[in-house]
Amino acid sequence: MLSATAISILVLTMFSGLLVWAAVSDFRRYIIPNQVSLGVIALYPVYVLSAPDPVNWQWALVMAGVFFAVGFVMWLTRTMGAGDAKLLPAVVLWVGGKEFATFIVVLIAGSLALALVIGVRTALAQMRASEKEAGGAAVAVSGFARFARLVGELRHVPFLKIQVPYGVAIAAGGISVAVNTMFTTLR
Protein backbone atom coordinates (compact mmCIF):
# COMPACT_ATOMS: atom_id res chain seq x y z
CA MET A 1 0.00 0.00 0.00
CA LEU A 2 1.21 3.50 -0.82
CA SER A 3 2.18 5.90 1.93
CA ALA A 4 0.43 9.23 2.31
CA THR A 5 3.54 10.99 0.97
CA ALA A 6 3.60 8.78 -2.14
CA ILE A 7 -0.11 9.42 -2.74
CA SER A 8 0.46 13.15 -2.30
CA ILE A 9 3.30 13.13 -4.86
CA LEU A 10 1.20 11.05 -7.27
CA VAL A 11 -1.74 13.45 -6.98
CA LEU A 12 0.52 16.49 -7.47
CA THR A 13 1.95 14.81 -10.57
CA MET A 14 -1.55 14.15 -11.92
CA PHE A 15 -2.48 17.77 -11.17
CA SER A 16 0.58 18.93 -13.14
CA GLY A 17 -0.33 16.61 -16.02
CA LEU A 18 -3.81 18.10 -16.21
CA LEU A 19 -2.29 21.58 -16.29
CA VAL A 20 0.04 20.60 -19.13
CA TRP A 21 -3.03 19.36 -21.03
CA ALA A 22 -4.77 22.70 -20.38
CA ALA A 23 -1.73 24.73 -21.48
CA VAL A 24 -1.19 22.80 -24.71
CA SER A 25 -4.88 22.87 -25.60
CA ASP A 26 -5.22 26.58 -24.84
CA PHE A 27 -2.07 27.49 -26.78
CA ARG A 28 -3.08 25.46 -29.84
CA ARG A 29 -6.84 26.05 -30.02
CA TYR A 30 -7.72 28.66 -27.37
CA ILE A 31 -9.89 26.01 -25.71
CA ILE A 32 -9.47 24.46 -22.26
CA PRO A 33 -11.57 21.29 -21.96
CA ASN A 34 -13.99 21.27 -19.02
CA GLN A 35 -12.56 17.89 -18.02
CA VAL A 36 -9.32 19.60 -17.02
CA SER A 37 -10.95 21.96 -14.52
CA LEU A 38 -13.21 19.19 -13.22
CA GLY A 39 -10.22 16.85 -12.85
CA VAL A 40 -8.23 19.51 -10.97
CA ILE A 41 -11.15 20.02 -8.57
CA ALA A 42 -11.77 16.26 -8.16
CA LEU A 43 -8.11 15.60 -7.24
CA TYR A 44 -8.01 18.30 -4.56
CA PRO A 45 -9.77 16.35 -1.76
CA VAL A 46 -7.40 13.42 -2.33
CA TYR A 47 -4.47 15.79 -1.96
CA VAL A 48 -5.92 17.36 1.20
CA LEU A 49 -6.36 13.93 2.80
CA SER A 50 -2.90 12.67 1.76
CA ALA A 51 -0.78 15.78 2.33
CA PRO A 52 1.91 15.24 4.95
CA ASP A 53 1.32 18.73 6.37
CA PRO A 54 -2.15 20.01 7.25
CA VAL A 55 -3.83 21.89 4.40
CA ASN A 56 -5.97 24.93 5.21
CA TRP A 57 -8.68 23.91 2.75
CA GLN A 58 -11.21 26.40 4.18
CA TRP A 59 -8.97 29.33 3.26
CA ALA A 60 -8.29 27.74 -0.12
CA LEU A 61 -12.05 27.60 -0.78
CA VAL A 62 -12.37 31.30 0.06
CA MET A 63 -9.50 32.19 -2.26
CA ALA A 64 -10.96 30.04 -5.04
CA GLY A 65 -14.31 31.81 -4.58
CA VAL A 66 -12.65 35.21 -4.88
CA PHE A 67 -10.81 34.16 -8.03
CA PHE A 68 -13.99 32.67 -9.44
CA ALA A 69 -15.55 36.13 -9.10
CA VAL A 70 -12.48 37.76 -10.68
CA GLY A 71 -12.52 35.27 -13.56
CA PHE A 72 -16.26 35.73 -14.03
CA VAL A 73 -15.90 39.52 -14.28
CA MET A 74 -13.00 39.14 -16.70
CA TRP A 75 -15.09 36.75 -18.80
CA LEU A 76 -18.01 39.20 -18.78
CA THR A 77 -15.74 41.98 -19.99
CA ARG A 78 -14.27 39.64 -22.63
CA THR A 79 -10.74 39.98 -21.30
CA MET A 80 -10.54 36.26 -20.51
CA GLY A 81 -12.04 33.18 -22.07
CA ALA A 82 -14.52 30.92 -20.29
CA GLY A 83 -12.01 28.06 -20.00
CA ASP A 84 -9.45 30.36 -18.42
CA ALA A 85 -12.09 31.73 -16.03
CA LYS A 86 -12.96 28.17 -14.94
CA LEU A 87 -9.37 26.97 -14.66
CA LEU A 88 -8.19 29.94 -12.56
CA PRO A 89 -10.25 29.23 -9.40
CA ALA A 90 -9.64 25.48 -9.73
CA VAL A 91 -5.87 26.06 -9.66
CA VAL A 92 -6.08 28.70 -6.92
CA LEU A 93 -7.73 26.03 -4.78
CA TRP A 94 -4.40 24.19 -4.81
CA VAL A 95 -2.25 27.26 -4.24
CA GLY A 96 -3.04 28.07 -0.64
CA GLY A 97 -1.62 30.96 1.34
CA LYS A 98 2.04 29.85 1.45
CA GLU A 99 2.45 29.57 -2.31
CA PHE A 100 0.20 32.46 -3.35
CA ALA A 101 3.05 34.90 -4.05
CA THR A 102 4.87 32.35 -6.22
CA PHE A 103 1.69 31.63 -8.16
CA ILE A 104 0.89 35.30 -8.79
CA VAL A 105 4.46 36.16 -9.88
CA VAL A 106 4.55 33.24 -12.35
CA LEU A 107 1.01 34.03 -13.56
CA ILE A 108 1.80 37.70 -14.23
CA ALA A 109 5.21 37.02 -15.79
CA GLY A 110 3.70 34.29 -17.97
CA SER A 111 0.82 36.51 -19.07
CA LEU A 112 3.16 39.35 -20.00
CA ALA A 113 5.48 37.01 -21.89
CA LEU A 114 2.54 35.50 -23.79
CA ALA A 115 1.19 38.94 -24.68
CA LEU A 116 4.63 39.97 -25.96
CA VAL A 117 5.07 36.79 -28.02
CA ILE A 118 1.61 37.11 -29.55
CA GLY A 119 2.18 40.83 -30.13
CA VAL A 120 5.45 40.14 -31.96
CA ARG A 121 3.77 37.39 -33.98
CA THR A 122 0.98 39.83 -34.93
CA ALA A 123 3.50 42.53 -35.84
CA LEU A 124 5.41 40.07 -38.03
CA ALA A 125 2.19 39.14 -39.80
CA GLN A 126 1.46 42.85 -40.36
CA MET A 127 4.97 43.33 -41.76
CA ARG A 128 4.55 40.44 -44.17
CA ALA A 129 1.15 41.73 -45.28
CA SER A 130 2.54 45.21 -45.93
CA GLU A 131 5.46 43.70 -47.88
CA LYS A 132 2.99 41.76 -50.05
CA GLU A 133 0.99 44.95 -50.67
CA ALA A 134 4.19 46.69 -51.73
CA GLY A 135 4.62 44.19 -54.51
CA GLY A 136 6.84 41.75 -52.67
CA ALA A 137 10.02 43.32 -53.99
CA ALA A 138 12.98 41.59 -52.40
CA VAL A 139 15.09 44.19 -50.68
CA ALA A 140 18.19 43.27 -48.73
CA VAL A 141 17.99 44.76 -45.26
CA SER A 142 20.19 44.29 -42.26
CA GLY A 143 19.01 42.41 -39.21
CA PHE A 144 19.00 45.66 -37.25
CA ALA A 145 16.78 47.40 -39.82
CA ARG A 146 14.37 44.47 -39.75
CA PHE A 147 14.30 44.57 -35.93
CA ALA A 148 13.68 48.32 -35.97
CA ARG A 149 10.80 47.82 -38.39
CA LEU A 150 9.35 45.10 -36.14
CA VAL A 151 9.51 47.43 -33.12
CA GLY A 152 7.79 50.09 -35.21
CA GLU A 153 5.03 47.64 -36.15
CA LEU A 154 4.53 46.74 -32.47
CA ARG A 155 3.17 50.26 -31.93
CA HIS A 156 0.22 49.34 -34.17
CA VAL A 157 -0.63 46.08 -32.40
CA PRO A 158 -3.74 46.52 -30.24
CA PHE A 159 -2.36 44.76 -27.13
CA LEU A 160 -5.64 45.20 -25.28
CA LYS A 161 -7.49 43.41 -28.07
CA ILE A 162 -5.20 40.48 -28.82
CA GLN A 163 -6.33 37.06 -27.70
CA VAL A 164 -3.95 35.69 -25.06
CA PRO A 165 -4.08 32.02 -23.98
CA TYR A 166 -4.06 32.76 -20.25
CA GLY A 167 -4.45 29.04 -19.56
CA VAL A 168 -0.74 28.69 -20.33
CA ALA A 169 0.19 31.23 -17.64
CA ILE A 170 -2.32 29.78 -15.16
CA ALA A 171 -0.90 26.31 -15.78
CA ALA A 172 2.67 27.56 -15.37
CA GLY A 173 1.76 29.09 -12.02
CA GLY A 174 0.01 25.93 -10.89
CA ILE A 175 2.86 23.68 -11.99
CA SER A 176 5.41 25.88 -10.21
CA VAL A 177 3.38 25.54 -7.01
CA ALA A 178 3.04 21.75 -7.49
CA VAL A 179 6.78 21.30 -8.10
CA ASN A 180 7.65 23.46 -5.10
CA THR A 181 5.20 21.48 -2.95
CA MET A 182 6.71 18.18 -4.16
CA PHE A 183 10.23 19.30 -3.27
CA THR A 184 9.02 20.53 0.13
CA THR A 185 7.27 17.21 0.74
CA LEU A 186 10.33 15.16 -0.22
CA ARG A 187 12.85 16.97 1.97
C-alpha positions, 0 to 999 in steps of 0.5 A: 500500500502507498504511503500518504507521501507517495499518494500526495506526490502522485496526486501532485503529478496528476495535477501537473499533467492536467495543467500541461493538457490545459496549457497545450490545448489553450495554446493550440486552439484557445480552448481548455476542456472542461474535463481539465478543470473538473479533474483539478477540482476532483483531485483536490480532496485526495491531496488534502487527505494525503498531504503530509502537512495540514492543508488549510482547505477552508482558506483555499475555498475562500481564495478560489471563490474570490478568483472565481468572481475575478474570472467571471468579471474578466469573462463578462468583460471579454478579457478572458475566455470561459475556459481560463475563467474556470481553470483559474479558481480550480488552480487557486484552490491548490495554491493556498496561502504559502504559495500564493506569491509564487503563483501570482508572480509566475502568472503575471510574468507568464501573461506578460510574456505571452502577450509579448510573443503574440504581439510580436507574432501579430506585428510580423504578420502585419509586416509580411502583409505590408510587404505583399501589398508593396509588390513583394520586392525583395530588398536586402535589409540588415538584421538591425533594420528588420528589428527596428521595423518590427519594433515600429510595427509593435506600436500598431498592435492593439495589445488590449485586443489580442487574444492571449491564452491565459491558460498557459500562464495559469498552468505555469503558475500551478505547476510551479506551485506543485513542483515546489510542494513536491520538493518541500514534501520530499525533503 
